[in-house]
């Protein structure tokens, strides 16, 4: 379950990198984006298709260009990401058992069903 979520976050991060590059270098084509971001063509093409379908970019004869939605996204991106981090932190905290003990290295250790999980104290 968490592996799938990590893959989705990595995909979203790529889409955001592509969108930032389009905004900064528009109009820009797939080949230039691929070189600029050091990503294979097929990944850039997929990100561009998703971004176009969601209205963040549009195609032009000279390459992809950002739409007004792009500026709005980047205006609130930091706050939106902080909200997601807070939500994930609450999920993590609600998953902790009642028997927490201080572990080596400053992390907290939790024992659940014979397993020990160490949580980093760098939050």
N, CA, C and O atoms as a Tinker XYZ file with bonds, in Angstrom:
   492  protein
     1  N      0.826000   -1.193000    0.000000    73     2
     2  CA     0.000000    0.000000    0.000000    64     1     3
     3  C      0.870000    1.256000    0.000000    63     2     4     5
     4  O      0.631000    2.167000   -0.793000    81     3
     5  N      1.858000    1.320000    0.862000    73     3     6
     6  CA     2.696000    2.515000    0.925000    64     5     7
     7  C      3.632000    2.628000   -0.260000    63     6     8     9
     8  O      4.008000    3.735000   -0.647000    81     7
     9  N      4.015000    1.506000   -0.840000    73     7    10
    10  CA     4.845000    1.539000   -2.036000    64     9    11
    11  C      4.119000    2.206000   -3.191000    63    10    12    13
    12  O      4.715000    2.960000   -3.961000    81    11
    13  N      2.847000    1.926000   -3.304000    73    11    14
    14  CA     2.023000    2.553000   -4.352000    64    13    15
    15  C      1.916000    4.053000   -4.117000    63    14    16    17
    16  O      1.989000    4.842000   -5.059000    81    15
    17  N      1.742000    4.449000   -2.851000    73    15    18
    18  CA     1.653000    5.868000   -2.535000    64    17    19
    19  C      2.978000    6.567000   -2.850000    63    18    20    21
    20  O      2.975000    7.680000   -3.377000    81    19
    21  N      4.096000    5.937000   -2.537000    73    19    22
    22  CA     5.396000    6.529000   -2.844000    64    21    23
    23  C      5.566000    6.710000   -4.349000    63    22    24    25
    24  O      6.062000    7.743000   -4.800000    81    23
    25  N      5.160000    5.717000   -5.116000    73    23    26
    26  CA     5.255000    5.815000   -6.581000    64    25    27
    27  C      4.399000    6.972000   -7.101000    63    26    28    29
    28  O      4.817000    7.686000   -8.012000    81    27
    29  N      3.227000    7.160000   -6.539000    73    27    30
    30  CA     2.350000    8.262000   -6.948000    64    29    31
    31  C      2.966000    9.621000   -6.614000    63    30    32    33
    32  O      2.867000   10.562000   -7.402000    81    31
    33  N      3.600000    9.719000   -5.448000    73    31    34
    34  CA     4.251000   10.979000   -5.052000    64    33    35
    35  C      5.430000   11.270000   -5.980000    63    34    36    37
    36  O      5.642000   12.417000   -6.373000    81    35
    37  N      6.195000   10.240000   -6.329000    73    35    38
    38  CA     7.307000   10.431000   -7.260000    64    37    39
    39  C      6.817000   10.876000   -8.632000    63    38    40    41
    40  O      7.444000   11.720000   -9.272000    81    39
    41  N      5.701000   10.314000   -9.087000    73    39    42
    42  CA     5.114000   10.715000  -10.363000    64    41    43
    43  C      4.631000   12.163000  -10.291000    63    42    44    45
    44  O      4.857000   12.942000  -11.217000    81    43
    45  N      3.976000   12.516000   -9.206000    73    43    46
    46  CA     3.525000   13.894000   -9.022000    64    45    47
    47  C      4.715000   14.851000   -9.008000    63    46    48    49
    48  O      4.643000   15.933000   -9.591000    81    47
    49  N      5.797000   14.470000   -8.357000    73    47    50
    50  CA     7.006000   15.310000   -8.322000    64    49    51
    51  C      7.541000   15.532000   -9.737000    63    50    52    53
    52  O      7.966000   16.638000  -10.072000    81    51
    53  N      7.523000   14.489000  -10.567000    73    51    54
    54  CA     7.974000   14.654000  -11.953000    64    53    55
    55  C      7.054000   15.590000  -12.713000    63    54    56    57
    56  O      7.522000   16.458000  -13.449000    81    55
    57  N      5.759000   15.424000  -12.545000    73    55    58
    58  CA     4.812000   16.323000  -13.217000    64    57    59
    59  C      5.074000   17.777000  -12.820000    63    58    60    61
    60  O      5.032000   18.670000  -13.666000    81    59
    61  N      5.338000   18.010000  -11.558000    73    59    62
    62  CA     5.597000   19.378000  -11.082000    64    61    63
    63  C      6.904000   19.905000  -11.651000    63    62    64    65
    64  O      6.980000   21.075000  -12.026000    81    63
    65  N      7.949000   19.060000  -11.725000    73    63    66
    66  CA     9.210000   19.483000  -12.342000    64    65    67
    67  C      9.006000   19.851000  -13.810000    63    66    68    69
    68  O      9.537000   20.854000  -14.286000    81    67
    69  N      8.233000   19.029000  -14.522000    73    67    70
    70  CA     7.946000   19.301000  -15.934000    64    69    71
    71  C      7.167000   20.609000  -16.047000    63    70    72    73
    72  O      7.472000   21.443000  -16.898000    81    71
    73  N      6.180000   20.784000  -15.206000    73    71    74
    74  CA     5.368000   22.000000  -15.251000    64    73    75
    75  C      6.203000   23.243000  -14.958000    63    74    76    77
    76  O      6.033000   24.273000  -15.611000    81    75
    77  N      7.097000   23.153000  -13.989000    73    75    78
    78  CA     7.985000   24.281000  -13.672000    64    77    79
    79  C      8.881000   24.598000  -14.867000    63    78    80    81
    80  O      9.092000   25.766000  -15.195000    81    79
    81  N      9.406000   23.567000  -15.514000    73    79    82
    82  CA    10.272000   23.775000  -16.675000    64    81    83
    83  C      9.492000   24.403000  -17.832000    63    82    84    85
    84  O     10.012000   25.273000  -18.530000    81    83
    85  N      8.258000   23.968000  -18.033000    73    83    86
    86  CA     7.435000   24.572000  -19.084000    64    85    87
    87  C      7.217000   26.044000  -18.759000    63    86    88    89
    88  O      7.359000   26.901000  -19.631000    81    87
    89  N      6.875000   26.337000  -17.519000    73    87    90
    90  CA     6.621000   27.714000  -17.123000    64    89    91
    91  C      7.864000   28.592000  -17.309000    63    90    92    93
    92  O      7.761000   29.738000  -17.747000    81    91
    93  N      9.014000   28.055000  -16.980000    73    91    94
    94  CA    10.263000   28.826000  -17.047000    64    93    95
    95  C     10.837000   28.955000  -18.458000    63    94    96    97
    96  O     11.565000   29.906000  -18.739000    81    95
    97  N     10.515000   27.998000  -19.360000    73    95    98
    98  CA    11.154000   27.965000  -20.684000    64    97    99
    99  C     10.164000   27.931000  -21.837000    63    98   100   101
   100  O     10.539000   27.566000  -22.951000    81    99
   101  N      8.933000   28.293000  -21.606000    73    99   102
   102  CA     7.903000   28.188000  -22.646000    64   101   103
   103  C      8.151000   29.117000  -23.819000    63   102   104   105
   104  O      8.736000   30.187000  -23.650000    81   103
   105  N      7.726000   28.734000  -24.970000    73   103   106
   106  CA     7.242000   27.403000  -25.354000    64   105   107
   107  C      8.419000   26.430000  -25.430000    63   106   108   109
   108  O      9.530000   26.799000  -25.808000    81   107
   109  N      8.149000   25.197000  -25.066000    73   107   110
   110  CA     9.212000   24.197000  -25.039000    64   109   111
   111  C      8.662000   22.849000  -25.492000    63   110   112   113
   112  O      7.527000   22.487000  -25.182000    81   111
   113  N      9.488000   22.117000  -26.231000    73   111   114
   114  CA     9.089000   20.815000  -26.754000    64   113   115
   115  C      9.608000   19.662000  -25.910000    63   114   116   117
   116  O     10.373000   19.846000  -24.963000    81   115
   117  N      9.173000   18.483000  -26.281000    73   115   118
   118  CA     9.527000   17.267000  -25.539000    64   117   119
   119  C     11.032000   17.034000  -25.513000    63   118   120   121
   120  O     11.587000   16.712000  -24.463000    81   119
   121  N     11.698000   17.192000  -26.650000    73   119   122
   122  CA    13.138000   16.916000  -26.700000    64   121   123
   123  C     13.909000   17.839000  -25.761000    63   122   124   125
   124  O     14.780000   17.386000  -25.019000    81   123
   125  N     13.593000   19.117000  -25.794000    73   123   126
   126  CA    14.284000   20.081000  -24.929000    64   125   127
   127  C     13.982000   19.795000  -23.460000    63   126   128   129
   128  O     14.880000   19.864000  -22.621000    81   127
   129  N     12.733000   19.476000  -23.142000    73   127   130
   130  CA    12.376000   19.130000  -21.759000    64   129   131
   131  C     13.122000   17.885000  -21.295000    63   130   132   133
   132  O     13.589000   17.817000  -20.158000    81   131
   133  N     13.228000   16.903000  -22.186000    73   131   134
   134  CA    13.935000   15.671000  -21.856000    64   133   135
   135  C     15.397000   15.946000  -21.514000    63   134   136   137
   136  O     15.929000   15.403000  -20.545000    81   135
   137  N     16.032000   16.781000  -22.304000    73   135   138
   138  CA    17.432000   17.154000  -22.036000    64   137   139
   139  C     17.548000   17.963000  -20.756000    63   138   140   141
   140  O     18.414000   17.699000  -19.921000    81   139
   141  N     16.685000   18.938000  -20.606000    73   139   142
   142  CA    16.720000   19.842000  -19.467000    64   141   143
   143  C     16.519000   19.104000  -18.141000    63   142   144   145
   144  O     17.198000   19.393000  -17.156000    81   143
   145  N     15.591000   18.159000  -18.124000    73   143   146
   146  CA    15.247000   17.451000  -16.888000    64   145   147
   147  C     15.928000   16.094000  -16.747000    63   146   148   149
   148  O     15.765000   15.406000  -15.739000    81   147
   149  N     16.697000   15.717000  -17.777000    73   147   150
   150  CA    17.384000   14.426000  -17.780000    64   149   151
   151  C     16.405000   13.272000  -17.526000    63   150   152   153
   152  O     16.637000   12.395000  -16.693000    81   151
   153  N     15.316000   13.314000  -18.273000    73   151   154
   154  CA    14.277000   12.273000  -18.205000    64   153   155
   155  C     14.061000   11.719000  -19.606000    63   154   156   157
   156  O     14.207000   12.450000  -20.585000    81   155
   157  N     13.720000   10.447000  -19.718000    73   155   158
   158  CA    13.447000    9.866000  -21.037000    64   157   159
   159  C     12.222000   10.524000  -21.692000    63   158   160   161
   160  O     11.322000   11.017000  -21.013000    81   159
   161  N     12.217000   10.513000  -23.030000    73   159   162
   162  CA    11.115000   11.115000  -23.794000    64   161   163
   163  C      9.747000   10.603000  -23.353000    63   162   164   165
   164  O      8.811000   11.384000  -23.183000    81   163
   165  N      9.634000    9.278000  -23.167000    73   163   166
   166  CA     8.322000    8.702000  -22.862000    64   165   167
   167  C      7.771000    9.220000  -21.541000    63   166   168   169
   168  O      6.560000    9.389000  -21.404000    81   167
   169  N      8.634000    9.472000  -20.575000    73   167   170
   170  CA     8.169000   10.021000  -19.299000    64   169   171
   171  C      7.733000   11.477000  -19.449000    63   170   172   173
   172  O      6.721000   11.891000  -18.883000    81   171
   173  N      8.497000   12.242000  -20.209000    73   171   174
   174  CA     8.128000   13.641000  -20.465000    64   173   175
   175  C      6.803000   13.692000  -21.222000    63   174   176   177
   176  O      5.921000   14.481000  -20.884000    81   175
   177  N      6.666000   12.853000  -22.241000    73   175   178
   178  CA     5.436000   12.818000  -23.036000    64   177   179
   179  C      4.237000   12.509000  -22.149000    63   178   180   181
   180  O      3.190000   13.143000  -22.272000    81   179
   181  N      4.391000   11.527000  -21.251000    73   179   182
   182  CA     3.292000   11.169000  -20.348000    64   181   183
   183  C      2.942000   12.343000  -19.425000    63   182   184   185
   184  O      1.766000   12.662000  -19.245000    81   183
   185  N      3.953000   12.980000  -18.846000    73   183   186
   186  CA     3.698000   14.118000  -17.961000    64   185   187
   187  C      3.003000   15.247000  -18.714000    63   186   188   189
   188  O      2.068000   15.857000  -18.195000    81   187
   189  N      3.453000   15.524000  -19.929000    73   187   190
   190  CA     2.818000   16.577000  -20.724000    64   189   191
   191  C      1.360000   16.241000  -21.024000    63   190   192   193
   192  O      0.497000   17.119000  -20.988000    81   191
   193  N      1.090000   14.981000  -21.318000    73   191   194
   194  CA    -0.291000   14.576000  -21.596000    64   193   195
   195  C     -1.169000   14.777000  -20.358000    63   194   196   197
   196  O     -2.280000   15.298000  -20.464000    81   195
   197  N     -0.675000   14.367000  -19.188000    73   195   198
   198  CA    -1.434000   14.541000  -17.942000    64   197   199
   199  C     -1.645000   16.024000  -17.652000    63   198   200   201
   200  O     -2.745000   16.442000  -17.291000    81   199
   201  N     -0.595000   16.809000  -17.811000    73   199   202
   202  CA    -0.693000   18.248000  -17.528000    64   201   203
   203  C     -1.641000   18.948000  -18.506000    63   202   204   205
   204  O     -2.337000   19.892000  -18.131000    81   203
   205  N     -1.667000   18.489000  -19.748000    73   203   206
   206  CA    -2.593000   19.072000  -20.713000    64   205   207
   207  C     -4.036000   18.671000  -20.389000    63   206   208   209
   208  O     -4.943000   19.501000  -20.455000    81   207
   209  N     -4.244000   17.410000  -20.044000    73   207   210
   210  CA    -5.592000   16.934000  -19.716000    64   209   211
   211  C     -6.154000   17.628000  -18.474000    63   210   212   213
   212  O     -7.367000   17.800000  -18.357000    81   211
   213  N     -5.291000   18.021000  -17.561000    73   211   214
   214  CA    -5.746000   18.684000  -16.337000    64   213   215
   215  C     -5.777000   20.201000  -16.474000    63   214   216   217
   216  O     -6.148000   20.902000  -15.533000    81   215
   217  N     -5.387000   20.711000  -17.644000    73   215   218
   218  CA    -5.517000   22.135000  -17.920000    64   217   219
   219  C     -4.361000   23.013000  -17.493000    63   218   220   221
   220  O     -4.483000   24.238000  -17.516000    81   219
   221  N     -3.226000   22.416000  -17.097000    73   219   222
   222  CA    -2.080000   23.208000  -16.640000    64   221   223
   223  C     -1.194000   23.698000  -17.780000    63   222   224   225
   224  O     -0.488000   24.697000  -17.648000    81   223
   225  N     -1.241000   22.976000  -18.907000    73   223   226
   226  CA    -0.487000   23.413000  -20.091000    64   225   227
   227  C     -1.379000   23.265000  -21.306000    63   226   228   229
   228  O     -2.416000   22.604000  -21.265000    81   227
   229  N     -0.957000   23.890000  -22.377000    73   227   230
   230  CA    -1.611000   23.664000  -23.669000    64   229   231
   231  C     -0.536000   23.581000  -24.738000    63   230   232   233
   232  O      0.538000   24.170000  -24.616000    81   231
   233  N     -0.846000   22.847000  -25.770000    73   231   234
   234  CA     0.090000   22.679000  -26.882000    64   233   235
   235  C      0.020000   23.901000  -27.786000    63   234   236   237
   236  O     -1.039000   24.497000  -27.983000    81   235
   237  N      1.164000   24.250000  -28.322000    73   235   238
   238  CA     1.239000   25.303000  -29.335000    64   237   239
   239  C      2.178000   24.799000  -30.424000    63   238   240   241
   240  O      2.898000   23.826000  -30.198000    81   239
   241  N      2.194000   25.424000  -31.594000    73   239   242
   242  CA     3.098000   24.977000  -32.645000    64   241   243
   243  C      4.571000   24.994000  -32.217000    63   242   244   245
   244  O      5.369000   24.204000  -32.720000    81   243
   245  N      4.929000   25.882000  -31.300000    73   243   246
   246  CA     6.318000   25.977000  -30.857000    64   245   247
   247  C      6.631000   25.086000  -29.651000    63   246   248   249
   248  O      7.793000   24.955000  -29.267000    81   247
   249  N      5.608000   24.476000  -29.055000    73   247   250
   250  CA     5.816000   23.621000  -27.887000    64   249   251
   251  C      4.793000   23.903000  -26.808000    63   250   252   253
   252  O      3.849000   24.666000  -27.014000    81   251
   253  N      4.985000   23.285000  -25.660000    73   251   254
   254  CA     4.049000   23.431000  -24.544000    64   253   255
   255  C      4.157000   24.821000  -23.924000    63   254   256   257
   256  O      5.245000   25.384000  -23.807000    81   255
   257  N      3.007000   25.359000  -23.531000    73   255   258
   258  CA     2.959000   26.638000  -22.814000    64   257   259
   259  C      2.063000   26.474000  -21.593000    63   258   260   261
   260  O      1.117000   25.686000  -21.597000    81   259
   261  N      2.381000   27.231000  -20.551000    73   259   262
   262  CA     1.618000   27.184000  -19.307000    64   261   263
   263  C      0.306000   27.941000  -19.459000    63   262   264   265
   264  O      0.207000   28.882000  -20.246000    81   263
   265  N     -0.690000   27.524000  -18.703000    73   263   266
   266  CA    -1.982000   28.217000  -18.660000    64   265   267
   267  C     -2.057000   28.997000  -17.346000    63   266   268   269
   268  O     -1.186000   28.835000  -16.491000    81   267
   269  N     -3.062000   29.827000  -17.172000    73   267   270
   270  CA    -3.219000   30.546000  -15.902000    64   269   271
   271  C     -3.332000   29.626000  -14.678000    63   270   272   273
   272  O     -2.990000   30.032000  -13.567000    81   271
   273  N     -3.810000   28.393000  -14.877000    73   271   274
   274  CA    -3.883000   27.438000  -13.756000    64   273   275
   275  C     -2.502000   27.154000  -13.174000    63   274   276   277
   276  O     -2.368000   26.895000  -11.977000    81   275
   277  N     -1.483000   27.201000  -14.017000    73   275   278
   278  CA    -0.122000   26.914000  -13.562000    64   277   279
   279  C      0.332000   27.917000  -12.517000    63   278   280   281
   280  O      0.863000   27.537000  -11.474000    81   279
   281  N      0.124000   29.196000  -12.794000    73   279   282
   282  CA     0.498000   30.228000  -11.829000    64   281   283
   283  C     -0.228000   30.059000  -10.518000    63   282   284   285
   284  O      0.361000   30.226000   -9.450000    81   283
   285  N     -1.514000   29.726000  -10.589000    73   283   286
   286  CA    -2.310000   29.522000   -9.377000    64   285   287
   287  C     -1.786000   28.330000   -8.575000    63   286   288   289
   288  O     -1.740000   28.377000   -7.345000    81   287
   289  N     -1.393000   27.268000   -9.271000    73   287   290
   290  CA    -0.850000   26.084000   -8.592000    64   289   291
   291  C      0.414000   26.440000   -7.818000    63   290   292   293
   292  O      0.560000   26.071000   -6.653000    81   291
   293  N      1.325000   27.158000   -8.470000    73   291   294
   294  CA     2.598000   27.470000   -7.821000    64   293   295
   295  C      2.451000   28.499000   -6.704000    63   294   296   297
   296  O      3.290000   28.554000   -5.805000    81   295
   297  N      1.404000   29.309000   -6.748000    73   295   298
   298  CA     1.168000   30.272000   -5.658000    64   297   299
   299  C      0.863000   29.579000   -4.338000    63   298   300   301
   300  O      1.233000   30.072000   -3.272000    81   299
   301  N      0.184000   28.433000   -4.410000    73   299   302
   302  CA    -0.224000   27.745000   -3.183000    64   301   303
   303  C      0.505000   26.422000   -2.959000    63   302   304   305
   304  O      0.183000   25.694000   -2.019000    81   303
   305  N      1.472000   26.106000   -3.800000    73   303   306
   306  CA     2.121000   24.793000   -3.732000    64   305   307
   307  C      2.764000   24.519000   -2.377000    63   306   308   309
   308  O      2.574000   23.438000   -1.819000    81   307
   309  N      3.516000   25.465000   -1.840000    73   307   310
   310  CA     4.179000   25.234000   -0.554000    64   309   311
   311  C      3.165000   24.949000    0.554000    63   310   312   313
   312  O      3.347000   24.023000    1.345000    81   311
   313  N      2.115000   25.735000    0.609000    73   311   314
   314  CA     1.080000   25.534000    1.626000    64   313   315
   315  C      0.381000   24.196000    1.431000    63   314   316   317
   316  O      0.129000   23.480000    2.400000    81   315
   317  N      0.070000   23.860000    0.200000    73   315   318
   318  CA    -0.591000   22.593000   -0.084000    64   317   319
   319  C      0.285000   21.409000    0.330000    63   318   320   321
   320  O     -0.215000   20.431000    0.886000    81   319
   321  N      1.571000   21.495000    0.063000    73   319   322
   322  CA     2.483000   20.416000    0.447000    64   321   323
   323  C      2.592000   20.323000    1.969000    63   322   324   325
   324  O      2.612000   19.221000    2.519000    81   323
   325  N      2.661000   21.449000    2.646000    73   323   326
   326  CA     2.695000   21.438000    4.119000    64   325   327
   327  C      1.440000   20.787000    4.683000    63   326   328   329
   328  O      1.524000   20.041000    5.658000    81   327
   329  N      0.282000   21.052000    4.091000    73   327   330
   330  CA    -0.971000   20.425000    4.529000    64   329   331
   331  C     -0.914000   18.911000    4.360000    63   330   332   333
   332  O     -1.380000   18.166000    5.222000    81   331
   333  N     -0.340000   18.459000    3.242000    73   331   334
   334  CA    -0.213000   17.017000    2.999000    64   333   335
   335  C      0.748000   16.392000    4.007000    63   334   336   337
   336  O      0.494000   15.299000    4.512000    81   335
   337  N      1.844000   17.078000    4.299000    73   335   338
   338  CA     2.801000   16.575000    5.295000    64   337   339
   339  C      2.128000   16.458000    6.657000    63   338   340   341
   340  O      2.330000   15.473000    7.367000    81   339
   341  N      1.334000   17.452000    7.022000    73   339   342
   342  CA     0.619000   17.408000    8.304000    64   341   343
   343  C     -0.357000   16.232000    8.337000    63   342   344   345
   344  O     -0.470000   15.546000    9.353000    81   343
   345  N     -1.053000   16.002000    7.240000    73   343   346
   346  CA    -1.977000   14.878000    7.167000    64   345   347
   347  C     -1.244000   13.551000    7.309000    63   346   348   349
   348  O     -1.679000   12.673000    8.055000    81   347
   349  N     -0.134000   13.405000    6.593000    73   347   350
   350  CA     0.646000   12.168000    6.698000    64   349   351
   351  C      1.210000   11.985000    8.099000    63   350   352   353
   352  O      1.275000   10.860000    8.595000    81   351
   353  N      1.617000   13.070000    8.743000    73   351   354
   354  CA     2.107000   12.988000   10.119000    64   353   355
   355  C      1.009000   12.504000   11.057000    63   354   356   357
   356  O      1.270000   11.710000   11.961000    81   355
   357  N     -0.222000   12.980000   10.848000    73   355   358
   358  CA    -1.320000   12.528000   11.703000    64   357   359
   359  C     -1.626000   11.054000   11.457000    63   358   360   361
   360  O     -1.973000   10.331000   12.391000    81   359
   361  N     -1.501000   10.602000   10.208000    73   359   362
   362  CA    -1.691000    9.188000    9.904000    64   361   363
   363  C     -0.625000    8.362000   10.616000    63   362   364   365
   364  O     -0.929000    7.332000   11.218000    81   363
   365  N      0.617000    8.815000   10.545000    73   363   366
   366  CA     1.709000    8.121000   11.217000    64   365   367
   367  C      1.476000    8.078000   12.722000    63   366   368   369
   368  O      1.657000    7.041000   13.359000    81   367
   369  N      1.076000    9.204000   13.278000    73   367   370
   370  CA     0.877000    9.276000   14.730000    64   369   371
   371  C     -0.289000    8.400000   15.180000    63   370   372   373
   372  O     -0.224000    7.785000   16.245000    81   371
   373  N     -1.345000    8.337000   14.387000    73   371   374
   374  CA    -2.494000    7.508000   14.763000    64   373   375
   375  C     -2.163000    6.022000   14.649000    63   374   376   377
   376  O     -2.843000    5.189000   15.249000    81   375
   377  N     -1.135000    5.686000   13.890000    73   375   378
   378  CA    -0.725000    4.291000   13.738000    64   377   379
   379  C      0.220000    3.812000   14.816000    63   378   380   381
   380  O      0.533000    2.624000   14.888000    81   379
   381  N      0.678000    4.722000   15.656000    73   379   382
   382  CA     1.597000    4.334000   16.733000    64   381   383
   383  C      0.827000    3.672000   17.866000    63   382   384   385
   384  O     -0.289000    4.066000   18.203000    81   383
   385  N      1.453000    2.658000   18.438000    73   383   386
   386  CA     0.863000    1.969000   19.581000    64   385   387
   387  C      1.062000    2.754000   20.858000    63   386   388   389
   388  O      1.758000    3.769000   20.880000    81   387
   389  N      0.441000    2.271000   21.924000    73   387   390
   390  CA     0.548000    2.952000   23.210000    64   389   391
   391  C      1.878000    2.689000   23.887000    63   390   392   393
   392  O      2.292000    3.463000   24.750000    81   391
   393  N      2.554000    1.617000   23.515000    73   391   394
   394  CA     3.826000    1.262000   24.150000    64   393   395
   395  C      4.999000    1.804000   23.352000    63   394   396   397
   396  O      5.659000    1.060000   22.626000    81   395
   397  N      5.256000    3.076000   23.482000    73   395   398
   398  CA     6.427000    3.659000   22.827000    64   397   399
   399  C      7.538000    3.744000   23.845000    63   398   400   401
   400  O      7.312000    4.026000   25.022000    81   399
   401  N      8.740000    3.495000   23.371000    73   399   402
   402  CA     9.882000    3.661000   24.251000    64   401   403
   403  C     10.970000    4.388000   23.495000    63   402   404   405
   404  O     11.060000    4.301000   22.270000    81   403
   405  N     11.779000    5.091000   24.220000    73   403   406
   406  CA    12.866000    5.849000   23.596000    64   405   407
   407  C     13.903000    4.857000   23.085000    63   406   408   409
   408  O     14.363000    3.992000   23.830000    81   407
   409  N     14.267000    4.986000   21.814000    73   407   410
   410  CA    15.255000    4.102000   21.221000    64   409   411
   411  C     16.610000    4.768000   21.122000    63   410   412   413
   412  O     16.754000    5.949000   21.440000    81   411
   413  N     17.591000    4.026000   20.689000    73   411   414
   414  CA    18.942000    4.561000   20.502000    64   413   415
   415  C     18.939000    5.576000   19.381000    63   414   416   417
   416  O     18.179000    5.435000   18.423000    81   415
   417  N     19.758000    6.580000   19.479000    73   415   418
   418  CA    19.877000    7.581000   18.439000    64   417   419
   419  C     18.770000    8.606000   18.457000    63   418   420   421
   420  O     18.617000    9.365000   17.500000    81   419
   421  N     17.993000    8.647000   19.527000    73   419   422
   422  CA    16.975000    9.678000   19.639000    64   421   423
   423  C     15.664000    9.336000   18.955000    63   422   424   425
   424  O     14.706000   10.104000   19.048000    81   423
   425  N     15.599000    8.198000   18.267000    73   423   426
   426  CA    14.343000    7.826000   17.623000    64   425   427
   427  C     13.412000    7.167000   18.628000    63   426   428   429
   428  O     13.856000    6.713000   19.682000    81   427
   429  N     12.147000    7.113000   18.314000    73   427   430
   430  CA    11.200000    6.431000   19.173000    64   429   431
   431  C     10.996000    5.041000   18.627000    63   430   432   433
   432  O     10.961000    4.839000   17.413000    81   431
   433  N     10.859000    4.064000   19.538000    73   431   434
   434  CA    10.656000    2.690000   19.107000    64   433   435
   435  C      9.310000    2.224000   19.605000    63   434   436   437
   436  O      8.903000    2.523000   20.727000    81   435
   437  N      8.648000    1.509000   18.780000    73   435   438
   438  CA     7.327000    0.994000   19.106000    64   437   439
   439  C      7.344000   -0.509000   18.884000    63   438   440   441
   440  O      7.862000   -0.994000   17.878000    81   439
   441  N      6.786000   -1.226000   19.812000    73   439   442
   442  CA     6.700000   -2.669000   19.657000    64   441   443
   443  C      5.266000   -3.034000   19.296000    63   442   444   445
   444  O      4.325000   -2.699000   20.016000    81   443
   445  N      5.117000   -3.719000   18.184000    73   443   446
   446  CA     3.793000   -4.160000   17.756000    64   445   447
   447  C      3.904000   -5.589000   17.258000    63   446   448   449
   448  O      4.667000   -5.873000   16.334000    81   447
   449  N      3.162000   -6.468000   17.855000    73   447   450
   450  CA     3.081000   -7.874000   17.425000    64   449   451
   451  C      4.447000   -8.489000   17.178000    63   450   452   453
   452  O      4.661000   -9.164000   16.172000    81   451
   453  N      5.372000   -8.250000   18.105000    73   451   454
   454  CA     6.688000   -8.853000   17.996000    64   453   455
   455  C      7.643000   -8.133000   17.081000    63   454   456   457
   456  O      8.796000   -8.552000   16.971000    81   455
   457  N      7.230000   -7.075000   16.418000    73   455   458
   458  CA     8.094000   -6.316000   15.528000    64   457   459
   459  C      8.463000   -4.999000   16.185000    63   458   460   461
   460  O      7.679000   -4.455000   16.963000    81   459
   461  N      9.625000   -4.488000   15.888000    73   459   462
   462  CA    10.029000   -3.177000   16.385000    64   461   463
   463  C     10.165000   -2.238000   15.207000    63   462   464   465
   464  O     10.845000   -2.544000   14.228000    81   463
   465  N      9.515000   -1.098000   15.309000    73   463   466
   466  CA     9.571000   -0.084000   14.267000    64   465   467
   467  C     10.253000    1.128000   14.867000    63   466   468   469
   468  O      9.860000    1.588000   15.939000    81   467
   469  N     11.273000    1.658000   14.194000    73   467   470
   470  CA    11.967000    2.847000   14.674000    64   469   471
   471  C     11.536000    4.041000   13.842000    63   470   472   473
   472  O     11.581000    4.009000   12.612000    81   471
   473  N     11.118000    5.095000   14.532000    73   471   474
   474  CA    10.719000    6.324000   13.874000    64   473   475
   475  C     11.824000    7.334000   14.042000    63   474   476   477
   476  O     12.363000    7.488000   15.138000    81   475
   477  N     12.167000    8.017000   12.988000    73   475   478
   478  CA    13.179000    9.066000   13.046000    64   477   479
   479  C     12.661000   10.217000   13.881000    63   478   480   481
   480  O     11.474000   10.538000   13.823000    81   479
   481  N     13.529000   10.842000   14.655000    73   479   482
   482  CA    13.089000   11.985000   15.451000    64   481   483
   483  C     13.248000   13.285000   14.667000    63   482   484   485
   484  O     12.929000   14.356000   15.183000    81   483
   485  N     13.734000   13.208000   13.432000    73   483   486
   486  CA    13.885000   14.402000   12.576000    64   485   487
   487  C     12.602000   14.589000   11.797000    63   486   488   489
   488  O     12.421000   13.981000   10.742000    81   487
   489  N     11.718000   15.415000   12.300000    73   487   490
   490  CA    10.418000   15.582000   11.638000    64   489   491
   491  C     10.270000   16.931000   11.055000    63   490   492
   492  O      9.235000   17.237000   10.462000    81   491
